[in-house]
Amino acid sequence: MRSLLAPLLFSMLSASCAERLVATNNGTESAGGGANGGPVQGPALPRKSGNFEHEVLEDGSVRTRVDATDTEAWQRLDLDTGSADDSAWDLQFRRFYVLSNGGVTGKGGVRSLKLTDAQFEEVVAVPEGAQFRVDTEDAEDEGDVFDSVFNDGLDDWYDYALAHHTLTSRGYVYIVRSTERRYFKLTLEDYYDDVGTSGIVTFRWARLDSPDEPADESPDDEEGPPEGDAPEGNTPDDEPPAEEQPPDEEPPAEEPIDEEPSDDDRPGDEPGDLVRYSVDATSYELMTYVSLEHGVLPPDAESASLAWDLAFLRYNLFTNSGTSGPGQGGAKLDDSGLPYEELMSVSPDGFVADEVLPADGAPGSVEGTKNSVLQDWYDYQGLGALTPKAQTFVIRTATGTYGKLRIWRYASGVFEISFLPVSVEN
């Protein structure tokens, strides 16, 4: 059954060789591990295959990110090998759709089920008497998009926030029986990369021991997809608000997402030398407010007050000034050349307040309130990786005092910062 929101999603949301990780006995990173023998058997898990990138976690499970932004092409994954494969695939991804190679979608015999009240770590075996299903078709399906355990129009893997046109994972756990009759658990974690680009799907998965075949399965899954040319697939335009748009330049380098600042970047900054704390800005809807005096403020902090000095929303930063707040705030880049910990006093001149800025050239970008100085805190490394620049910002607070800001790390909406007071030069 197609969701009642599907037409709305379609119309409002459409904008927008392999290095191998081999199991060894000498302590190097392995594709195996975990209580159930790891996610794959046979060939080593590739670190990258097609549009899929895999990261083996400490418990032996795998976190995979797939670029499913293409509105026409399916990205197909063979769970048994971790490879992008158009012949022996198990799951295929396109935008927010996830289908399996079984039933009307394909002839691979893939079956799957959904667990709505389980945590990923808790699922260590296929539940007894589990009822698996294959992909099916109903009168409301269009083109090559059918009903699957992930997308059925009634209880999809995501929640859709109509007001903000964003998708958020429900956290369900799925069990998939592959074309090779192996079993895997899987949970979909995110639909966006770190700069808010939609169609970048992140999911975590691991191998489960194979049980006896379930006795009561879905109808025959040998029926292939219907004949005829498929029209263009639905392409949800769930681009985030203006503040959430990715930068308009995407250097080709693919560096780690939150690499530690080097010693050259922060001379003398040994662990414990500086006060650091985390700022959780993972919400796509609610600002996280920070005060120079009190640090991170409670979630109920009022935007129209002088209590906060900085605000964070995903990768965006704001000051309590101009179009963002009633305060005297502002920001400027420190040009003293001093290391962060040696900067003790600043000039009171040259601060930039928040204002409405035009679209930055990114797809779907529109004008919005921003601080032009703080927007330049990162280098964009491609595939959503943001690396903080080795620089110090000077912040004028809501009440007219001054602080120095350094961003040390960033990953998926979580910052690690130092924000300390400084005096004014005479």
Secondary structure by P-SEA (a helix, b strand, c coil): ccccaaaaaaaccccccccccccccccccccccccccccccccccccccccbbbbbccccbbbbbbccccccbbbbbcccccccccccccccccccccccccccccccccccccccccccccccccccbbbbbccccccccccccccccccccccccccccccccbbbbcbbbbbbbccccbbbbbbbcccccccccccbbbbbccccccccccccccccccccccccccccccccccccccccccccccccccccccccccccccccccccccbbbbbccccccbbbbbbccccccccccccccccccbbbccccccccccccccccccccccccccccccccccccccccccccccccccccccbbbbcccccccccccccbbbbbccbbbbbbccccccbbbbbccccccbbbbbbbbbbbcc
